[in-house]
């Protein structure tokens, strides 16, 4: 996304000056990915990796606002569940949740680095059970953090352009950006509880 007081020809010149000629680029065809229909565990080992790393992930579909609130609840700052339950207690060095809604197969995952993997997995299981029983105050707090983060992101023209570009490239719809705050405010605690059973 390019913002500024210039016409199309000027914009093209600026792009080609910074990124090279736009002509003659070979189109890349996305490789088809075979979807997994059941859960599985993959273990990879490499001598350069000192501490074990764990990714627990789910292939997901549904309301984007739900997954963004869940990500906020689990790993947005020191008030988040993963930080308090894993990082502060010394169970993991790093733990965060992430919603990948722009990939070929949308997914939600939790990533952690820890010495004691068995203990980590046990705690993660307890955390996932805990998330399914959160109360409305915790939900509203996570939702408020998400709202404030988005407001902050829109403070600069650069970040706003990035948000518009994301809406257009991922959702093919500028209205996702325009209506984001309305959709976030309308998403209720009951909506969240209804969707949480995917864990």
C-alpha positions as CSV (number, residue, x, y, z in Angstrom):
1,X,0.0,0.0,0.0
2,X,1.4,3.4,-1.0
3,X,0.2,6.6,0.5
4,X,1.1,10.1,-0.6
5,X,0.4,13.1,-2.9
6,X,1.5,11.7,-6.2
7,X,0.0,10.1,-9.3
8,X,0.3,6.5,-10.6
9,X,3.3,7.2,-12.8
10,X,5.2,8.8,-10.0
11,X,4.3,5.9,-7.7
12,X,5.5,3.4,-10.2
13,X,8.8,5.2,-10.7
14,X,9.4,5.2,-6.9
15,X,8.6,1.5,-6.6
16,X,10.9,0.6,-9.5
17,X,13.7,2.8,-8.0
18,X,13.4,1.0,-4.7
19,X,12.5,-2.5,-5.7
20,X,13.5,-3.0,-9.3
21,X,11.6,-3.4,-12.6
22,X,8.1,-4.7,-12.1
23,X,7.9,-6.2,-15.6
24,X,8.8,-9.8,-16.5
25,X,8.2,-11.3,-13.0
26,X,7.4,-14.9,-13.2
27,X,4.2,-15.7,-11.3
28,X,4.7,-18.1,-8.4
29,X,2.1,-20.8,-8.1
30,X,1.2,-21.8,-4.6
31,X,2.0,-25.4,-3.8
32,X,-1.0,-27.4,-2.9
33,X,-0.9,-28.6,0.7
34,X,-2.4,-32.0,1.6
35,X,-4.6,-31.4,4.7
36,X,-4.1,-33.7,7.7
37,X,-7.3,-35.2,8.9
38,X,-6.0,-36.4,12.3
39,X,-3.7,-35.3,15.0
40,X,0.0,-36.3,14.9
41,X,3.3,-35.7,16.7
42,X,6.5,-34.8,14.9
43,X,9.9,-34.8,16.7
44,X,12.9,-33.1,15.0
45,X,16.4,-33.2,16.5
46,X,19.4,-31.1,15.6
47,X,22.7,-30.8,17.5
48,X,22.7,-27.0,17.4
49,X,19.4,-26.8,19.3
50,X,20.3,-26.7,23.0
51,X,16.8,-26.4,24.6
52,X,13.8,-28.3,23.4
53,X,11.2,-26.3,21.5
54,X,7.5,-27.3,21.4
55,X,4.7,-26.2,19.1
56,X,1.2,-27.3,19.8
57,X,-1.1,-26.3,16.9
58,X,-4.5,-26.6,15.5
59,X,-5.9,-26.2,12.0
60,X,-8.8,-23.7,12.5
61,X,-11.6,-21.9,10.8
62,X,-14.2,-19.5,12.1
63,X,-14.5,-16.0,13.5
64,X,-11.2,-14.1,13.2
65,X,-12.1,-11.9,16.2
66,X,-12.4,-15.1,18.4
67,X,-8.9,-16.2,17.6
68,X,-7.5,-12.7,18.1
69,X,-9.1,-12.5,21.5
70,X,-7.8,-15.9,22.4
71,X,-4.3,-14.9,21.3
72,X,-4.6,-11.8,23.5
73,X,-5.8,-13.8,26.5
74,X,-2.9,-16.3,26.2
75,X,0.1,-14.2,25.3
76,X,-0.4,-10.4,25.3
77,X,2.0,-9.0,27.9
78,X,2.8,-9.9,31.5
79,X,-0.9,-10.2,32.4
80,X,-1.3,-13.1,29.9
81,X,-1.9,-16.7,31.0
82,X,1.1,-18.1,29.3
83,X,3.4,-15.5,30.8
84,X,2.1,-16.0,34.3
85,X,1.7,-19.7,34.3
86,X,4.9,-20.7,32.4
87,X,7.4,-17.8,32.2
88,X,7.0,-16.4,35.7
89,X,7.1,-19.9,37.2
90,X,10.3,-20.8,35.4
91,X,8.7,-23.6,33.4
92,X,9.6,-22.1,30.0
93,X,12.0,-19.5,28.7
94,X,9.6,-18.3,26.0
95,X,5.9,-19.0,25.5
96,X,3.4,-17.3,23.2
97,X,0.3,-18.0,21.1
98,X,-0.2,-17.0,17.5
99,X,-3.1,-16.9,15.1
100,X,-1.9,-17.4,11.4
101,X,-5.0,-16.3,9.4
102,X,-3.1,-15.5,6.3
103,X,-1.5,-18.9,5.5
104,X,-2.9,-21.5,3.0
105,X,-4.2,-23.4,6.0
106,X,-5.3,-21.0,8.8
107,X,-3.9,-22.2,12.2
108,X,-3.6,-21.3,15.8
109,X,-0.5,-22.5,17.7
110,X,1.4,-22.2,21.0
111,X,5.2,-22.1,20.9
112,X,7.4,-22.7,23.9
113,X,11.1,-23.3,24.8
114,X,11.8,-25.2,27.9
115,X,14.3,-27.7,29.5
116,X,11.7,-30.1,30.9
117,X,9.3,-30.9,28.1
118,X,7.2,-33.3,30.0
119,X,6.5,-30.7,32.7
120,X,5.8,-28.1,30.0
121,X,3.3,-30.3,28.2
122,X,1.5,-31.1,31.5
123,X,1.2,-27.4,32.3
124,X,0.0,-26.6,28.8
125,X,-2.7,-29.1,29.1
126,X,-3.8,-27.6,32.4
127,X,-3.7,-24.1,30.8
128,X,-5.9,-25.2,27.9
129,X,-8.4,-26.6,30.3
130,X,-8.3,-23.3,32.3
131,X,-9.0,-21.2,29.2
132,X,-12.2,-23.1,28.7
133,X,-13.4,-21.9,32.1
134,X,-12.4,-18.3,32.0
135,X,-14.9,-15.7,33.4
136,X,-16.3,-12.7,31.7
137,X,-13.9,-10.3,33.5
138,X,-10.9,-12.1,32.0
139,X,-12.5,-12.1,28.6
140,X,-13.3,-8.4,28.7
141,X,-9.7,-7.6,29.8
142,X,-8.2,-9.6,26.9
143,X,-10.6,-7.8,24.5
144,X,-9.7,-4.4,25.9
145,X,-6.0,-5.2,25.4
146,X,-6.7,-6.1,21.8
147,X,-8.7,-2.9,21.3
148,X,-5.9,-0.7,22.7
149,X,-3.2,-2.5,20.7
150,X,-5.2,-1.9,17.5
151,X,-5.7,1.8,18.4
152,X,-2.0,2.2,19.0
153,X,-1.2,0.5,15.7
154,X,-3.3,3.0,13.8
155,X,-1.4,6.0,15.3
156,X,1.0,6.2,12.4
157,X,0.3,6.4,8.6
158,X,2.7,3.5,8.0
159,X,0.9,1.2,10.4
160,X,-2.5,2.3,9.1
161,X,-1.4,1.5,5.5
162,X,-0.2,-1.9,6.7
163,X,-3.6,-2.6,8.3
164,X,-5.4,-1.6,5.1
165,X,-3.0,-3.7,3.0
166,X,-3.5,-6.7,5.3
167,X,-7.3,-6.4,5.0
168,X,-7.1,-6.3,1.2
169,X,-4.5,-9.1,0.8
170,X,-5.9,-11.5,3.4
171,X,-9.6,-10.9,3.4
172,X,-10.0,-9.2,-0.1
173,X,-12.2,-6.7,1.7
174,X,-11.4,-3.2,2.9
175,X,-14.4,-3.4,5.2
176,X,-12.5,-5.8,7.5
177,X,-10.3,-2.8,8.4
178,X,-13.1,-0.3,8.4
179,X,-15.5,-2.3,10.6
180,X,-12.9,-3.9,12.9
181,X,-13.7,-2.0,16.0
182,X,-17.5,-2.5,15.6
183,X,-17.0,-6.2,15.0
184,X,-14.7,-6.4,18.1
185,X,-17.2,-4.6,20.3
186,X,-20.1,-6.8,19.1
187,X,-18.2,-10.0,19.9
188,X,-19.6,-11.2,23.3
189,X,-18.5,-13.4,26.0
190,X,-21.2,-15.9,25.0
191,X,-19.8,-15.9,21.4
192,X,-16.3,-16.7,22.9
193,X,-17.6,-19.6,25.1
194,X,-19.5,-21.0,22.1
195,X,-16.3,-21.3,20.0
196,X,-13.8,-22.3,22.7
197,X,-14.5,-26.0,22.5
198,X,-12.1,-26.3,19.5
199,X,-9.1,-26.7,22.0
